[in-house]
């Protein structure tokens, strides 16, 4: 519906300014938001896009001085040109910002919550074919200008979008656990393979390294 996917934004957060608590605040116990939430968010994205990841950049956030990451902003640059941006942290409360936002060539897809509520697609209508920018126009003298108004060269015609509400998908959250039991008993193949899990772990390691060095990391 949104055309060719160009980029994806994924956010989840909550808590407040107190930082992580319990074992989540101690590195020796595997604490930190990257190992806690990063694995889920990254796993979903790499299942959506099968292309190799070319580069990784991550900003680590620590607000209260614990020895773990209390939040992170992660950028994944894929070989096919697709870009994913992941933001997670405990130093802020939930907001109306969409949890998922897919930017495409003809529209935008949004999902409000992590569990799938509020899914919709904003499909862009074609612009007015008769609209012509006047590059010789005098500067606009109004203090502010809305999109589609005025004679400025950068003013574009208004963009009206069609909002398409999407039904929440029906899924069985226990299917993975039943598959695990069936695999142990030799009755089925793994839904999630060891290779897939290892790749997500390597992405998280590269992200933490990037955050420590504050630089892009070449990946695959």
Phi and psi in degrees as GROMACS dihedral restraints (atoms count N, CA, C in turn):
[ dihedral_restraints ]
;  ai    aj    ak    al  type     phi  dphi    fc
    3     4     5     6     1   -94.3    20    10
    4     5     6     7     1     9.7    20    10
    6     7     8     9     1    79.9    20    10
    7     8     9    10     1  -155.9    20    10
    9    10    11    12     1   -72.2    20    10
   10    11    12    13     1   126.8    20    10
   12    13    14    15     1   -64.1    20    10
   13    14    15    16     1   133.3    20    10
   15    16    17    18     1  -110.5    20    10
   16    17    18    19     1   -42.4    20    10
   18    19    20    21     1  -156.0    20    10
   19    20    21    22     1   160.9    20    10
   21    22    23    24     1  -138.1    20    10
   22    23    24    25     1   133.1    20    10
   24    25    26    27     1  -114.3    20    10
   25    26    27    28     1   134.6    20    10
   27    28    29    30     1  -135.6    20    10
   28    29    30    31     1   124.3    20    10
   30    31    32    33     1  -131.5    20    10
   31    32    33    34     1   142.2    20    10
   33    34    35    36     1  -153.1    20    10
   34    35    36    37     1   137.6    20    10
   36    37    38    39     1  -165.1    20    10
   37    38    39    40     1   177.3    20    10
   39    40    41    42     1   167.3    20    10
   40    41    42    43     1  -167.0    20    10
   42    43    44    45     1    91.9    20    10
   43    44    45    46     1  -110.7    20    10
   45    46    47    48     1   171.0    20    10
   46    47    48    49     1  -145.9    20    10
   48    49    50    51     1   -99.8    20    10
   49    50    51    52     1    11.8    20    10
   51    52    53    54     1   -84.4    20    10
   52    53    54    55     1   -15.4    20    10
   54    55    56    57     1    78.6    20    10
   55    56    57    58     1  -178.6    20    10
   57    58    59    60     1   -66.6    20    10
   58    59    60    61     1   158.8    20    10
   60    61    62    63     1  -130.5    20    10
   61    62    63    64     1   163.1    20    10
   63    64    65    66     1    62.1    20    10
   64    65    66    67     1  -142.9    20    10
   66    67    68    69     1   -65.1    20    10
   67    68    69    70     1   -21.9    20    10
   69    70    71    72     1   -67.3    20    10
   70    71    72    73     1   -15.1    20    10
   72    73    74    75     1   -95.3    20    10
   73    74    75    76     1     3.0    20    10
   75    76    77    78     1  -121.2    20    10
   76    77    78    79     1   124.3    20    10
   78    79    80    81     1   -62.4    20    10
   79    80    81    82     1   -36.0    20    10
   81    82    83    84     1   -65.2    20    10
   82    83    84    85     1   -20.4    20    10
   84    85    86    87     1  -100.4    20    10
   85    86    87    88     1    10.2    20    10
   87    88    89    90     1    81.3    20    10
   88    89    90    91     1    27.1    20    10
   90    91    92    93     1   -75.8    20    10
   91    92    93    94     1   174.6    20    10
   93    94    95    96     1   109.4    20    10
   94    95    96    97     1   149.5    20    10
   96    97    98    99     1   -70.5    20    10
   97    98    99   100     1   -27.9    20    10
   99   100   101   102     1   -64.2    20    10
  100   101   102   103     1   -48.4    20    10
  102   103   104   105     1   -74.8    20    10
  103   104   105   106     1   -26.2    20    10
  105   106   107   108     1   -78.3    20    10
  106   107   108   109     1   -61.6    20    10
  108   109   110   111     1  -100.9    20    10
  109   110   111   112     1   -28.1    20    10
  111   112   113   114     1   -55.7    20    10
  112   113   114   115     1   -40.0    20    10
  114   115   116   117     1   -60.6    20    10
  115   116   117   118     1   -38.7    20    10
  117   118   119   120     1   -72.6    20    10
  118   119   120   121     1   -44.3    20    10
  120   121   122   123     1   -69.4    20    10
  121   122   123   124     1   -43.0    20    10
  123   124   125   126     1   -65.8    20    10
  124   125   126   127     1   -42.4    20    10
  126   127   128   129     1   -59.1    20    10
  127   128   129   130     1   -42.3    20    10
  129   130   131   132     1   -62.4    20    10
  130   131   132   133     1   -41.9    20    10
  132   133   134   135     1   -70.0    20    10
  133   134   135   136     1   -42.5    20    10
  135   136   137   138     1   -72.2    20    10
  136   137   138   139     1   -17.6    20    10
  138   139   140   141     1   -76.9    20    10
  139   140   141   142     1   -29.8    20    10
  141   142   143   144     1   -75.9    20    10
  142   143   144   145     1   -38.5    20    10
  144   145   146   147     1  -119.9    20    10
  145   146   147   148     1   114.0    20    10
  147   148   149   150     1   -85.3    20    10
  148   149   150   151     1    -1.8    20    10
  150   151   152   153     1   -66.8    20    10
  151   152   153   154     1   156.4    20    10
  153   154   155   156     1   -68.6    20    10
  154   155   156   157     1   153.1    20    10
  156   157   158   159     1   -94.0    20    10
  157   158   159   160     1   120.8    20    10
  159   160   161   162     1   -83.0    20    10
  160   161   162   163     1   -45.9    20    10
  162   163   164   165     1  -142.2    20    10
  163   164   165   166     1   154.0    20    10
  165   166   167   168     1  -131.6    20    10
  166   167   168   169     1   134.5    20    10
  168   169   170   171     1  -134.7    20    10
  169   170   171   172     1   135.1    20    10
  171   172   173   174     1  -139.5    20    10
  172   173   174   175     1   136.8    20    10
  174   175   176   177     1  -108.9    20    10
  175   176   177   178     1   121.5    20    10
  177   178   179   180     1   -92.6    20    10
  178   179   180   181     1   136.5    20    10
  180   181   182   183     1  -115.2    20    10
  181   182   183   184     1   129.9    20    10
  183   184   185   186     1  -137.7    20    10
  184   185   186   187     1   117.0    20    10
  186   187   188   189     1  -103.2    20    10
  187   188   189   190     1   -29.9    20    10
  189   190   191   192     1  -112.6    20    10
  190   191   192   193     1     0.1    20    10
  192   193   194   195     1    88.4    20    10
  193   194   195   196     1    12.4    20    10
  195   196   197   198     1   -71.4    20    10
  196   197   198   199     1   171.1    20    10
  198   199   200   201     1   -92.4    20    10
  199   200   201   202     1    17.3    20    10
  201   202   203   204     1  -124.1    20    10
  202   203   204   205     1   164.1    20    10
  204   205   206   207     1   -74.9    20    10
  205   206   207   208     1   127.2    20    10
  207   208   209   210     1   -96.3    20    10
  208   209   210   211     1    -3.2    20    10
  210   211   212   213     1  -178.2    20    10
  211   212   213   214     1   164.7    20    10
  213   214   215   216     1  -156.8    20    10
  214   215   216   217     1   151.0    20    10
  216   217   218   219     1  -118.7    20    10
  217   218   219   220     1   113.8    20    10
  219   220   221   222     1  -118.5    20    10
  220   221   222   223     1   130.9    20    10
  222   223   224   225     1  -116.2    20    10
  223   224   225   226     1   127.3    20    10
  225   226   227   228     1  -113.8    20    10
  226   227   228   229     1   121.7    20    10
  228   229   230   231     1  -105.4    20    10
  229   230   231   232     1   114.6    20    10
  231   232   233   234     1   -87.5    20    10
  232   233   234   235     1   158.7    20    10
  234   235   236   237     1   -64.4    20    10
  235   236   237   238     1   -30.6    20    10
  237   238   239   240     1   -83.7    20    10
  238   239   240   241     1     6.7    20    10
  240   241   242   243     1    97.0    20    10
  241   242   243   244     1   -12.0    20    10
  243   244   245   246     1   -69.5    20    10
  244   245   246   247     1   142.8    20    10
  246   247   248   249     1  -125.3    20    10
  247   248   249   250     1   131.6    20    10
  249   250   251   252     1  -116.5    20    10
  250   251   252   253     1   136.2    20    10
  252   253   254   255     1  -122.0    20    10
  253   254   255   256     1   124.4    20    10
  255   256   257   258     1  -120.4    20    10
  256   257   258   259     1   130.7    20    10
  258   259   260   261     1  -129.2    20    10
  259   260   261   262     1   128.3    20    10
  261   262   263   264     1  -148.4    20    10
  262   263   264   265     1   146.1    20    10
  264   265   266   267     1  -178.9    20    10
  265   266   267   268     1   159.8    20    10
  267   268   269   270     1  -104.2    20    10
  268   269   270   271     1    -0.2    20    10
  270   271   272   273     1   -89.5    20    10
  271   272   273   274     1    19.1    20    10
  273   274   275   276     1  -153.3    20    10
  274   275   276   277     1   164.8    20    10
  276   277   278   279     1   -95.7    20    10
  277   278   279   280     1   163.6    20    10
  279   280   281   282     1   -62.1    20    10
  280   281   282   283     1   149.5    20    10
  282   283   284   285     1  -137.2    20    10
  283   284   285   286     1   170.4    20    10
  285   286   287   288     1   -68.4    20    10
  286   287   288   289     1    -4.6    20    10
  288   289   290   291     1   -57.1    20    10
  289   290   291   292     1   131.1    20    10
  291   292   293   294     1   -56.2    20    10
  292   293   294   295     1   137.5    20    10
  294   295   296   297     1   -66.2    20    10
  295   296   297   298     1   -35.7    20    10
  297   298   299   300     1  -126.9    20    10
  298   299   300   301     1   136.0    20    10
  300   301   302   303     1  -142.2    20    10
  301   302   303   304     1   112.4    20    10
  303   304   305   306     1  -102.2    20    10
  304   305   306   307     1   121.3    20    10
  306   307   308   309     1   -98.9    20    10
  307   308   309   310     1   121.7    20    10
  309   310   311   312     1  -121.6    20    10
  310   311   312   313     1   179.4    20    10
  312   313   314   315     1   -74.0    20    10
  313   314   315   316     1   -21.9    20    10
  315   316   317   318     1  -126.0    20    10
  316   317   318   319     1     6.4    20    10
  318   319   320   321     1   176.1    20    10
  319   320   321   322     1  -174.3    20    10
  321   322   323   324     1  -131.2    20    10
  322   323   324   325     1   133.9    20    10
  324   325   326   327     1  -106.5    20    10
  325   326   327   328     1   136.1    20    10
  327   328   329   330     1  -132.0    20    10
  328   329   330   331     1   141.7    20    10
  330   331   332   333     1  -130.5    20    10
  331   332   333   334     1   125.1    20    10
  333   334   335   336     1   -74.9    20    10
  334   335   336   337     1   -50.8    20    10
  336   337   338   339     1  -105.9    20    10
  337   338   339   340     1   164.3    20    10
  339   340   341   342     1   -64.2    20    10
  340   341   342   343     1   -31.4    20    10
  342   343   344   345     1   -89.4    20    10
  343   344   345   346     1    -0.8    20    10
  345   346   347   348     1   113.1    20    10
  346   347   348   349     1     0.2    20    10
  348   349   350   351     1   -73.8    20    10
  349   350   351   352     1   153.2    20    10
  351   352   353   354     1    73.5    20    10
  352   353   354   355     1    32.9    20    10
  354   355   356   357     1   -81.9    20    10
  355   356   357   358     1   133.4    20    10
  357   358   359   360     1  -158.1    20    10
  358   359   360   361     1   162.8    20    10
  360   361   362   363     1  -122.0    20    10
  361   362   363   364     1   129.0    20    10
  363   364   365   366     1  -100.0    20    10
  364   365   366   367     1   102.1    20    10
  366   367   368   369     1   -93.9    20    10
  367   368   369   370     1   124.2    20    10
  369   370   371   372     1   -74.4    20    10
  370   371   372   373     1   133.3    20    10
  372   373   374   375     1   -82.3    20    10
  373   374   375   376     1   152.5    20    10
  375   376   377   378     1   -61.2    20    10
  376   377   378   379     1   145.5    20    10
  378   379   380   381     1   -71.4    20    10
  379   380   381   382     1   161.9    20    10
  381   382   383   384     1   -62.1    20    10
  382   383   384   385     1   116.0    20    10
  384   385   386   387     1   -67.3    20    10
  385   386   387   388     1   -16.4    20    10
  387   388   389   390     1   -90.0    20    10
  388   389   390   391     1    -3.9    20    10
  390   391   392   393     1   -73.6    20    10
  391   392   393   394     1   129.9    20    10
  393   394   395   396     1  -129.7    20    10
  394   395   396   397     1   128.7    20    10
  396   397   398   399     1   -74.4    20    10
  397   398   399   400     1   138.3    20    10
  399   400   401   402     1  -102.1    20    10
  400   401   402   403     1    98.8    20    10
  402   403   404   405     1   -75.2    20    10
  403   404   405   406     1   -10.6    20    10
  405   406   407   408     1  -101.0    20    10
  406   407   408   409     1     6.4    20    10
  408   409   410   411     1   -70.4    20    10
  409   410   411   412     1   151.5    20    10
  411   412   413   414     1   -67.7    20    10
  412   413   414   415     1   155.3    20    10
  414   415   416   417     1   -58.7    20    10
  415   416   417   418     1   145.3    20    10
  417   418   419   420     1   -70.0    20    10
  418   419   420   421     1   133.4    20    10
  420   421   422   423     1   -96.3    20    10
  421   422   423   424     1    -5.2    20    10
  423   424   425   426     1   -72.0    20    10
  424   425   426   427     1   144.6    20    10
  426   427   428   429     1   -64.9    20    10
  427   428   429   430     1   -31.2    20    10
  429   430   431   432     1  -135.5    20    10
  430   431   432   433     1   157.5    20    10
  432   433   434   435     1  -139.4    20    10
  433   434   435   436     1   134.2    20    10
  435   436   437   438     1   -91.2    20    10
  436   437   438   439     1   154.5    20    10
  438   439   440   441     1   -58.1    20    10
  439   440   441   442     1   127.1    20    10
  441   442   443   444     1    93.6    20    10
  442   443   444   445     1    -0.8    20    10
  444   445   446   447     1  -114.0    20    10
  445   446   447   448     1   154.5    20    10
  447   448   449   450     1    84.0    20    10
  448   449   450   451     1   177.0    20    10
  450   451   452   453     1  -108.7    20    10
  451   452   453   454     1    12.2    20    10
  453   454   455   456     1   -65.6    20    10
  454   455   456   457     1   149.1    20    10
  456   457   458   459     1   -64.0    20    10
  457   458   459   460     1   -26.4    20    10
  459   460   461   462     1   -89.3    20    10
  460   461   462   463     1    -5.4    20    10
  462   463   464   465     1   -71.4    20    10
  463   464   465   466     1   127.6    20    10
  465   466   467   468     1  -109.2    20    10
  466   467   468   469     1   159.1    20    10
  468   469   470   471     1   -65.5    20    10
  469   470   471   472     1   154.0    20    10
  471   472   473   474     1   -57.3    20    10
  472   473   474   475     1   143.9    20    10
  474   475   476   477     1  -109.1    20    10
  475   476   477   478     1   115.6    20    10
  477   478   479   480     1  -104.4    20    10
  478   479   480   481     1   130.7    20    10
  480   481   482   483     1  -111.1    20    10
  481   482   483   484     1   146.2    20    10
  483   484   485   486     1   -92.1    20    10
  484   485   486   487     1   122.9    20    10
  486   487   488   489     1   -92.0    20    10
  487   488   489   490     1   122.3    20    10
  489   490   491   492     1  -114.1    20    10
  490   491   492   493     1   111.0    20    10
  492   493   494   495     1   -75.6    20    10
  493   494   495   496     1   138.0    20    10
  495   496   497   498     1  -112.0    20    10
  496   497   498   499     1   140.4    20    10
  498   499   500   501     1   -73.9    20    10
  499   500   501   502     1   145.2    20    10
  501   502   503   504     1   -67.6    20    10
  502   503   504   505     1   128.9    20    10
  504   505   506   507     1   -66.1    20    10
  505   506   507   508     1   146.9    20    10
  507   508   509   510     1   -92.6    20    10
  508   509   510   511     1   126.2    20    10
  510   511   512   513     1  -143.9    20    10
  511   512   513   514     1   158.9    20    10
  513   514   515   516     1  -105.1    20    10
  514   515   516   517     1   104.1    20    10
  516   517   518   519     1   -71.6    20    10
  517   518   519   520     1   -11.9    20    10
  519   520   521   522     1   -97.2    20    10
  520   521   522   523     1     0.0    20    10
  522   523   524   525     1   -61.6    20    10
  523   524   525   526     1   -37.0    20    10
  525   526   527   528     1   -64.1    20    10
  526   527   528   529     1   -39.5    20    10
  528   529   530   531     1   -71.3    20    10
  529   530   531   532     1   -37.8    20    10
  531   532   533   534     1   -65.2    20    10
  532   533   534   535     1   -37.0    20    10
  534   535   536   537     1   -64.4    20    10
  535   536   537   538     1   -37.7    20    10
  537   538   539   540     1   -61.4    20    10
  538   539   540   541     1   -45.3    20    10
  540   541   542   543     1   -63.0    20    10
  541   542   543   544     1   -43.0    20    10
  543   544   545   546     1   -64.4    20    10
  544   545   546   547     1   -35.6    20    10
  546   547   548   549     1   -66.7    20    10
  547   548   549   550     1   -42.3    20    10
  549   550   551   552     1   -61.9    20    10
  550   551   552   553     1   -36.3    20    10
  552   553   554   555     1   -86.5    20    10
  553   554   555   556     1     2.1    20    10
  555   556   557   558     1    74.2    20    10
  556   557   558   559     1    24.4    20    10
  558   559   560   561     1  -102.5    20    10
  559   560   561   562     1    -8.9    20    10
  561   562   563   564     1  -155.7    20    10
  562   563   564   565     1   167.4    20    10
  564   565   566   567     1   -95.4    20    10
  565   566   567   568     1   156.3    20    10
  567   568   569   570     1   -67.1    20    10
  568   569   570   571     1   133.2    20    10
  570   571   572   573     1   -69.5    20    10
  571   572   573   574     1   -44.4    20    10
  573   574   575   576     1  -110.3    20    10
  574   575   576   577     1   116.8    20    10
  576   577   578   579     1   -84.3    20    10
  577   578   579   580     1   163.2    20    10
  579   580   581   582     1   -61.7    20    10
  580   581   582   583     1   -36.0    20    10
  582   583   584   585     1   -63.3    20    10
  583   584   585   586     1   -39.9    20    10
  585   586   587   588     1   -65.5    20    10
  586   587   588   589     1   -43.9    20    10
  588   589   590   591     1   -64.1    20    10
  589   590   591   592     1   -40.9    20    10
  591   592   593   594     1   -64.7    20    10
  592   593   594   595     1   -37.2    20    10
  594   595   596   597     1   -64.2    20    10
  595   596   597   598     1   -41.7    20    10
  597   598   599   600     1   -64.4    20    10
  598   599   600   601     1   -40.5    20    10
  600   601   602   603     1   -62.0    20    10
  601   602   603   604     1   -40.0    20    10
  603   604   605   606     1   -66.6    20    10
  604   605   606   607     1   -37.1    20    10
  606   607   608   609     1   -62.7    20    10
  607   608   609   610     1   -43.5    20    10
  609   610   611   612     1   -64.9    20    10
  610   611   612   613     1   -40.6    20    10
  612   613   614   615     1   -62.1    20    10
  613   614   615   616     1   -43.0    20    10
  615   616   617   618     1   -65.3    20    10
  616   617   618   619     1   -36.4    20    10
  618   619   620   621     1   -65.5    20    10
  619   620   621   622     1   -44.5    20    10
  621   622   623   624     1   -65.3    20    10
  622   623   624   625     1   -37.2    20    10
  624   625   626   627     1   -65.4    20    10
  625   626   627   628     1   -41.9    20    10
  627   628   629   630     1   -61.7    20    10
  628   629   630   631     1   -42.2    20    10
  630   631   632   633     1   -64.8    20    10
  631   632   633   634     1   -36.3    20    10
  633   634   635   636     1   -68.5    20    10
  634   635   636   637     1   -40.7    20    10
  636   637   638   639     1   -92.2    20    10
  637   638   639   640     1   -12.4    20    10
  639   640   641   642     1    56.3    20    10
  640   641   642   643     1    53.3    20    10
  642   643   644   645     1  -153.9    20    10
  643   644   645   646     1   158.7    20    10
  645   646   647   648     1   -68.0    20    10
  646   647   648   649     1   145.0    20    10
  648   649   650   651     1  -119.6    20    10
  649   650   651   652     1   124.1    20    10
  651   652   653   654     1   -69.6    20    10
  652   653   654   655     1   138.1    20    10
  654   655   656   657     1  -117.3    20    10
  655   656   657   658     1   -78.2    20    10
